[in-house]
Amino acid sequence: MDLCGTYRLVDSSRQIVETGEKMDAFGKNAKGLIMYGKDGHFLALITNDDRPQPVSVGSMTDQQRADLHRTMSAYGGTYAFDGKKVEHHVDLSWNEVWTGTTVVRDIAAEGDRLIYTTRPAPFTGDGKISVVTVVWEKVN
């Protein structure tokens, strides 16, 4: 399977390990793109569905800026793919905790869709150990 291309987010869910509780990971109408280049670089961006909509950049409050940051996930760098998992070597991130780390996603393919499953880890929203499943659909 060739990973290269651009994919859009079509679904995301989260299961809290301790309780088994399942929920949307980024909201029902989250948006996202992930791009994999032939040169070995990737870039991912996901925005939650409940983002604030300030009137303008000039009138934006510090709270609105913080809320915009809190309702997104973005990172990029290089990747290695072995057909079953992708290793994202994070060179830059909205969350500096990830910068300089390797984030592993197990992958299953269904037609033009990739189903990513995270290893159990603290969820960025609340720190609870969770497994997140994200479905991406190839757009080119």
Disulfide bonds with the S-S distance in Angstrom:
none
